Amino acid sequence: MKIGFLGTGIMGGPMAAHLIDGGHEVYVDGNHHVPKALKEKGVYECNNGREIAEQTELIILMVPDTPDVELVLFGENGVAEGLSKGKIVVDMSSISPVETKDFAARINELDCKYLDAPVSGGQVGAENAALTIMVGGDQQTFDTVLPIFELMGKNITLVGGNGDGQTCKVANQIIVGLTIEAVGEALLFASKAGANPAKVREALMGGFASSKILEVHGERMINRTFAPGFRINLHQKDLNLALANARKLQISLPNTATAQELFNAVAAQGDEELDHSAMVLALEKLAEHKIK
Amino acid sequence: MKIGFLGTGIMGGPMAAHLIDGGHEVYVDGNHHVPKALKEKGVYECNNGREIAEQTELIILMVPDTPDVELVLFGENGVAEGLSKGKIVVDMSSISPVETKDFAARINELDCKYLDAPVSGGQVGAENAALTIMVGGDQQTFDTVLPIFELMGKNITLVGGNGDGQTCKVANQIIVGLTIEAVGEALLFASKAGANPAKVREALMGGFASSKILEVHGERMINRTFAPGFRINLHQKDLNLALANARKLQISLPNTATAQELFNAVAAQGDEELDHSAMVLALEKLAEHKIK
């Protein structure tokens, strides 16, 4: 299949490479960075999104944020200008659920299909074709694109209609961020009270306090290994999506707001490139005590 | 072995029964409530803690809170008055880690041993002898009491010295409370954004957002089944321990404080007897939207 891929960065680069390995022809924007590894596999370079959309049947986006998706789709010489009836747009970026519904409606008006399909699993998941993919759209389009998703990910779910994939990703990032915060408060409390945090973590695994985060991120806090993993500045972007959409939806997310402030405090120290488990550094600084 | 058991309530009643079933002689305070089931198994009724301590080698406490433990141990005709060299006091109540260290020191001064051994697993865990037991004390005393613990629980860990068992329990309750809050914020966000929360929960299980709480309490929020389980008013007591001890230890627990306020808000509506997953009712009330 001829597939357009806009956004061949840290995540998009290896994702596009898996598509070529799967036997597809991949068209990218030659005016943006195209990784050497991808060029060597053989990609077709176009001048802009319009040309890519003219040449291909399926157009995948993997760009940083909501305004980037809007620009790539609806800007001058954007994807929308090159679309014709029956083509499919798949946005795998992590962006706003509310705006996603609008983008999908505008693509549908061109007699084209839209899937929002954000991922979790980070750079390692992208490289190993092991991403979790949360999809919003109709069943038929999902079924059509599923073989393409399977080249990039493992745990692939159709959550609901357009926007629901992005909503699911935001829900994921809320739970992950707040569970990191919870484990940070608990281990800091244990350590400051004089207990061995490694022993406490061990005793809590297997009970109701157990989680993937206590297992992985709890260990990082104890071992002081804050190399990413998933960077604080990316999680800040995701919690910003949560809080901005919550405002639009008129709901209150008090602990998401606090978690974001703790990320901001770590970033203020120049540590926004650390793994998100380093959120605990802000709690530690307030207490003038490090987990040990 | 002759075992004293002070506090034969909802939890302590079945725990003491397991000790009798295990072949031990159990001495209780006849001036407090002794469940009929326990009387039928055959308990020895004493007049106070002093008499119980005089008659037995090992004295177990299972009472509501820190002041109750202090009264039972050091009040008039309390356990301390009946202790003599080599006896063991085991406090299985969930109380303050800081005060526990003081209680242990005062018992040690009488040439007796002390273990703090709070549990999790609730009434069901007590009835099924399936409690998780988090122990603080020395290795030798732990080894001596282990066969007794094994009659009441399954996952039994010596976390560290005196107080560390209680510290571990507080850490457990922080993580459980804050993970419930996290799942509540995420599912409410998903529902208000128009996604199916059951589908979202399903998509998130297996990834980094997965936890025992997402599995069990997330399902309760979606199915609106708030029968306890573990009651809000008990979790309020535990988060109060966390916050009061954090103040003494000079650390800040911002999301524990918010979770406690949300419990308070649910209790203010008269719902403090519901399961702790009903914390989500406070978030729902703020948003004027129920998860569905």
HADDOCK unambig.tbl for C-alpha pairs under 7 A between the chains (distance, minus, plus):
assign (segid A and resid 157 and name CA) (segid B and resid 203 and name CA) 6.06 0.50 0.50
assign (segid A and resid 159 and name CA) (segid B and resid 199 and name CA) 5.63 0.50 0.50
assign (segid A and resid 159 and name CA) (segid B and resid 200 and name CA) 6.30 0.50 0.50
assign (segid A and resid 160 and name CA) (segid B and resid 195 and name CA) 6.55 0.50 0.50
assign (segid A and resid 164 and name CA) (segid B and resid 195 and name CA) 5.33 0.50 0.50
assign (segid A and resid 167 and name CA) (segid B and resid 190 and name CA) 5.82 0.50 0.50
assign (segid A and resid 167 and name CA) (segid B and resid 193 and name CA) 6.87 0.50 0.50
assign (segid A and resid 168 and name CA) (segid B and resid 190 and name CA) 6.63 0.50 0.50
assign (segid A and resid 168 and name CA) (segid B and resid 200 and name CA) 5.62 0.50 0.50
assign (segid A and resid 171 and name CA) (segid B and resid 186 and name CA) 4.52 0.50 0.50
assign (segid A and resid 171 and name CA) (segid B and resid 187 and name CA) 6.87 0.50 0.50
assign (segid A and resid 171 and name CA) (segid B and resid 189 and name CA) 6.91 0.50 0.50
assign (segid A and resid 171 and name CA) (segid B and resid 190 and name CA) 6.44 0.50 0.50
assign (segid A and resid 172 and name CA) (segid B and resid 204 and name CA) 6.47 0.50 0.50
assign (segid A and resid 172 and name CA) (segid B and resid 209 and name CA) 5.78 0.50 0.50
assign (segid A and resid 174 and name CA) (segid B and resid 182 and name CA) 6.78 0.50 0.50
assign (segid A and resid 174 and name CA) (segid B and resid 186 and name CA) 5.96 0.50 0.50
assign (segid A and resid 175 and name CA) (segid B and resid 182 and name CA) 5.20 0.50 0.50
assign (segid A and resid 175 and name CA) (segid B and resid 183 and name CA) 6.06 0.50 0.50
assign (segid A and resid 175 and name CA) (segid B and resid 186 and name CA) 6.34 0.50 0.50
assign (segid A and resid 175 and name CA) (segid B and resid 209 and name CA) 5.64 0.50 0.50
assign (segid A and resid 176 and name CA) (segid B and resid 208 and name CA) 6.47 0.50 0.50
assign (segid A and resid 176 and name CA) (segid B and resid 209 and name CA) 5.16 0.50 0.50
assign (segid A and resid 178 and name CA) (segid B and resid 182 and name CA) 5.64 0.50 0.50
assign (segid A and resid 179 and name CA) (segid B and resid 179 and name CA) 5.83 0.50 0.50
assign (segid A and resid 179 and name CA) (segid B and resid 182 and name CA) 6.87 0.50 0.50
assign (segid A and resid 182 and name CA) (segid B and resid 174 and name CA) 6.79 0.50 0.50
assign (segid A and resid 182 and name CA) (segid B and resid 175 and name CA) 5.20 0.50 0.50
assign (segid A and resid 182 and name CA) (segid B and resid 178 and name CA) 5.64 0.50 0.50
assign (segid A and resid 182 and name CA) (segid B and resid 179 and name CA) 6.88 0.50 0.50
assign (segid A and resid 183 and name CA) (segid B and resid 175 and name CA) 6.05 0.50 0.50
assign (segid A and resid 185 and name CA) (segid B and resid 253 and name CA) 5.94 0.50 0.50
assign (segid A and resid 186 and name CA) (segid B and resid 171 and name CA) 4.52 0.50 0.50
assign (segid A and resid 186 and name CA) (segid B and resid 174 and name CA) 5.96 0.50 0.50
assign (segid A and resid 186 and name CA) (segid B and resid 175 and name CA) 6.34 0.50 0.50
assign (segid A and resid 187 and name CA) (segid B and resid 171 and name CA) 6.87 0.50 0.50
assign (segid A and resid 189 and name CA) (segid B and resid 171 and name CA) 6.92 0.50 0.50
assign (segid A and resid 189 and name CA) (segid B and resid 246 and name CA) 6.90 0.50 0.50
assign (segid A and resid 190 and name CA) (segid B and resid 167 and name CA) 5.81 0.50 0.50
assign (segid A and resid 190 and name CA) (segid B and resid 168 and name CA) 6.63 0.50 0.50
assign (segid A and resid 190 and name CA) (segid B and resid 171 and name CA) 6.44 0.50 0.50
assign (segid A and resid 192 and name CA) (segid B and resid 249 and name CA) 6.71 0.50 0.50
assign (segid A and resid 193 and name CA) (segid B and resid 167 and name CA) 6.88 0.50 0.50
assign (segid A and resid 193 and name CA) (segid B and resid 249 and name CA) 6.80 0.50 0.50
assign (segid A and resid 195 and name CA) (segid B and resid 160 and name CA) 6.52 0.50 0.50
assign (segid A and resid 195 and name CA) (segid B and resid 164 and name CA) 5.31 0.50 0.50
assign (segid A and resid 199 and name CA) (segid B and resid 159 and name CA) 5.63 0.50 0.50
assign (segid A and resid 200 and name CA) (segid B and resid 159 and name CA) 6.31 0.50 0.50
assign (segid A and resid 200 and name CA) (segid B and resid 168 and name CA) 5.62 0.50 0.50
assign (segid A and resid 203 and name CA) (segid B and resid 157 and name CA) 6.06 0.50 0.50
assign (segid A and resid 204 and name CA) (segid B and resid 172 and name CA) 6.48 0.50 0.50
assign (segid A and resid 208 and name CA) (segid B and resid 176 and name CA) 6.47 0.50 0.50
assign (segid A and resid 208 and name CA) (segid B and resid 212 and name CA) 5.65 0.50 0.50
assign (segid A and resid 208 and name CA) (segid B and resid 213 and name CA) 6.54 0.50 0.50
assign (segid A and resid 209 and name CA) (segid B and resid 172 and name CA) 5.78 0.50 0.50
assign (segid A and resid 209 and name CA) (segid B and resid 175 and name CA) 5.64 0.50 0.50
assign (segid A and resid 209 and name CA) (segid B and resid 176 and name CA) 5.17 0.50 0.50
assign (segid A and resid 210 and name CA) (segid B and resid 211 and name CA) 6.13 0.50 0.50
assign (segid A and resid 210 and name CA) (segid B and resid 212 and name CA) 6.12 0.50 0.50
assign (segid A and resid 211 and name CA) (segid B and resid 210 and name CA) 6.12 0.50 0.50
assign (segid A and resid 211 and name CA) (segid B and resid 211 and name CA) 4.10 0.50 0.50
assign (segid A and resid 211 and name CA) (segid B and resid 212 and name CA) 6.40 0.50 0.50
assign (segid A and resid 212 and name CA) (segid B and resid 208 and name CA) 5.66 0.50 0.50
assign (segid A and resid 212 and name CA) (segid B and resid 210 and name CA) 6.11 0.50 0.50
assign (segid A and resid 212 and name CA) (segid B and resid 211 and name CA) 6.39 0.50 0.50
assign (segid A and resid 213 and name CA) (segid B and resid 208 and name CA) 6.51 0.50 0.50
assign (segid A and resid 246 and name CA) (segid B and resid 189 and name CA) 6.90 0.50 0.50
assign (segid A and resid 249 and name CA) (segid B and resid 192 and name CA) 6.71 0.50 0.50
assign (segid A and resid 249 and name CA) (segid B and resid 193 and name CA) 6.79 0.50 0.50
assign (segid A and resid 250 and name CA) (segid B and resid 287 and name CA) 6.29 0.50 0.50
assign (segid A and resid 251 and name CA) (segid B and resid 286 and name CA) 6.96 0.50 0.50
assign (segid A and resid 251 and name CA) (segid B and resid 287 and name CA) 4.55 0.50 0.50
assign (segid A and resid 252 and name CA) (segid B and resid 283 and name CA) 6.95 0.50 0.50
assign (segid A and resid 252 and name CA) (segid B and resid 286 and name CA) 6.64 0.50 0.50
assign (segid A and resid 252 and name CA) (segid B and resid 287 and name CA) 6.35 0.50 0.50
assign (segid A and resid 253 and name CA) (segid B and resid 185 and name CA) 5.94 0.50 0.50
assign (segid A and resid 255 and name CA) (segid B and resid 255 and name CA) 5.86 0.50 0.50
assign (segid A and resid 283 and name CA) (segid B and resid 252 and name CA) 6.96 0.50 0.50
assign (segid A and resid 286 and name CA) (segid B and resid 251 and name CA) 6.99 0.50 0.50
assign (segid A and resid 286 and name CA) (segid B and resid 252 and name CA) 6.67 0.50 0.50
assign (segid A and resid 287 and name CA) (segid B and resid 250 and name CA) 6.29 0.50 0.50
assign (segid A and resid 287 and name CA) (segid B and resid 251 and name CA) 4.55 0.50 0.50
assign (segid A and resid 287 and name CA) (segid B and resid 252 and name CA) 6.34 0.50 0.50
